[in-house]
Amino acid sequence: MTTASPAHAPSASHLADPDHHPSFTRGVFLGEIREALVFPFPEPSTEEKESLAAILDAFRSWAADTLDSAQIDHDGRFPDAVRQGMAELGLMGLNIPERYGGFGASAMIFNRVFGEIGAHDAALAVYFGAHQSIGIKGIILFGTEAQKHQWLPRCASGECIGAFCLTEAGSGSDAQAMRTTAVPSEDGSHYLLNGAKIWISNAGYAGVLTVFAKVPVTIDGVVKQRVTAFIVDAHAPGISLGKIEEKMGIKGSDTRTITFENVRVPAENLLGEVGGGFKIALEILNSGRLGLSAGSTRGTREMMKLALAHAKEREQFGRSIGSFEMLQRKFAAAAADCYAMDAAWMLCAGMVDRGGVDFSLETAACKIYASELAFRTASETMQIAGGIGYSKEYPYERALRDSRINMIFEGTNEVLRALIALMGLQQPGEELKAVGKAFKAPLHSLGAISSYLTGRVKRTLVKPSFNQVHPSLKDEAELVADNIHALALGVEKALIEHGKAIIERQFLQERMANAAIDIYLATAVLSRVTSVIGRVGEKEAAADLEVARFFIPMAMRRTRRAIRALERNADDAARSIATRALATGDLTVPTPTDT
Amino acid sequence: MKIAVCIKRVPDMDVRFKIAPSGTAVDETGLKFDISDFDGYAVEAALQIKEKLNAGEVVVISLGGDVVQETLRKAMSMGADRAVQLKADGTHVDSFAIASALAAELKDGGYDLIMFGRMSIDTAHGVTGAIVAELLGLPCVNAISKLEFDGRTAKMRRELEGAYELVECALPAVVTIDEGIARPRYPSLKGIMAAKKKPLESKPAQLPAARLSLDALALPPERAAGRIIGEGTAAVPELVRLLKEEAKVL
């Protein structure tokens, strides 16, 4: 393997390095509450707030004059004025550091703006996100000084748009299965890139691509393929674009296949080190998921505004339909979910900005919850609007189509649930393995056994607790702490029962992930409301407290059920039914006919 | 060319206003504020002059409490070079007093051109610019929609009903700006960043005693609720009868 020269070393200190940095959710799997990671709730500085207000103000007045989302959806493309306007506003350089011509926004500011763009137009948010959240994020995080100087100023001005090229026909969630190759030339001056990437957002607009390809590396005489990241000039000879995909939603976003045929990529365009591509892809996606979360949440709020206005206006049986409790349940649930989701992504953005924290499980949690919230709520708002919701004349059906993609791209929610569970299981699993080994030679391993047993005794007897939550949320904090305790015990039991096979037990992984997600959101609410009370006092925070007391018990009821089902479930039946359905390719239950 | 643009902070007009308990001011809770529309055109026109000549300075001036700093900052994020706040808390309704304070600031500023919006969109007096010109002994052209220069001569166009007027005057001069001259730009992120570092000077406004006071504000009477008479053609005769006899509009 090549070793990283200092010039190639990642310059960002805030990366979510799971090997070195503490993680809140990993702690949860061990029954620990790492309070220092989630308190105090991050608040932007006064200067940041002023900048944010100015940026949002400029964007909103521009959008009001320029954006026609129904037209964009109809045409399947942005008018030139839209892309030009985004560039002139400077938004295409929002998270590019100042010294490369960008604004250098913190994660908090970047994602607030992302949310605002998403609330106005989902396709535009994808254009914006595919450029900055993932397209050029690799250069920002891992580029050398020379690479940054070469690309970022043009990216910041919006002259050069970025795209992220990871997915292939045979390699979606399973990035290791990729077939695109980059073979170094004899003299080492360049690589020859061959392969095809699909579903590339911004493909038609792109000036620069972050491409992942396998590079053959000889280790001990054996040739191995190592996933590696490259910066590729989108106009290089040998690159061809497929036709624009006709999609269900986010139609303004330009999505295509990009084919690479003997594309010469100069060696200096290597991003990071050879073989470092997989980690780079994960890092980019980790932080990219936050924008999607903020956008989905803010978009949800915007759709609900329409539905609320409709529910207030529309009368049936001589009263507004909003006065019926079946609709009120929908509004309350969405309000609480949005409050919790905002708390969750902001807390996470705070971790990104603070640095030294592994936030990978939390960004995954945010992406899953926010994308499902947005789609669920889009469906609810359509239901509230009734017939007109189904009409193309109103934005409800577009919201439903636009929001669907969020559960699929930037990591499917299924793969992210597995990621949360498996990463959460890592440490408890290793502890158990060490103990298992130790028991084979107990005399030599008393230390390992006794330290495990101490931990185990501690986990069983001593419930963790929150110490920084405001006293008025004592009951809710206890509820969350109880569930953290229960999850850790449930996880341990499952590990003892299933051992290594836990990797295959996705029925269980899904429940663990769901529990961990709800626990993170509830914790974020505890942190946010505690901060609000600190700022305005308990009396003024009454509405926040009310939402917290509504959301947390609701989320913890779900969590309790998920944890209980780690032990008591009908998974064997589910597996059998699913296996039969897969074998016959049909859901029909083969009931024997009467004789 | 050294240009001063006098701007006013006004509430967003697309809302339903409430009157504050004092009865002489608008309830500001929940209101959004921005540069008054015509003043925004003036800022844009000034910036375009500076960009065209590739020289000069654009100074924005506003009278008011510290909240106007946000408005001045916005003008600087659009591109104005520096700002002056003439600090005066409370509400001021006497245009002559305001013009006097502005004139005191402008007098020794060495400005070639002093620009105003043709009126503010909240109180719409439309006289501050003219009074400033009078106090400074400068020529004044109101409500211009086009502005060019020929050396030290300003050439302007004013829109009239079905016609226009071309006017010339020597600099220095005071002009008030009508819409149509230039669409105000949106502040860019670069502009917002740069504005943070631009100088904003705050000094007490030299306001003479007001000779005008605002005694009361009132909202127009509420309109009566609409009435649905019936549906389809069957309802037409009754509708016509009501429009004739009750509403008396036919």
Chai-1 contact restraints between the chains, C-beta under 6 A:
chainA,res_idxA,chainB,res_idxB,connection_type,confidence,min_distance_angstrom,max_distance_angstrom,comment,restraint_id
A,A54,B,I192,contact,1.0,0.0,6.0,A-B,restraint_1
A,A58,B,Y186,contact,1.0,0.0,6.0,A-B,restraint_2
A,A58,B,P187,contact,1.0,0.0,6.0,A-B,restraint_3
A,W62,B,Y186,contact,1.0,0.0,6.0,A-B,restraint_4
A,L89,B,Y186,contact,1.0,0.0,6.0,A-B,restraint_5
A,L89,B,S188,contact,1.0,0.0,6.0,A-B,restraint_6
A,G90,B,S188,contact,1.0,0.0,6.0,A-B,restraint_7
A,G90,B,L189,contact,1.0,0.0,6.0,A-B,restraint_8
A,G90,B,K190,contact,1.0,0.0,6.0,A-B,restraint_9
A,F103,B,L189,contact,1.0,0.0,6.0,A-B,restraint_10
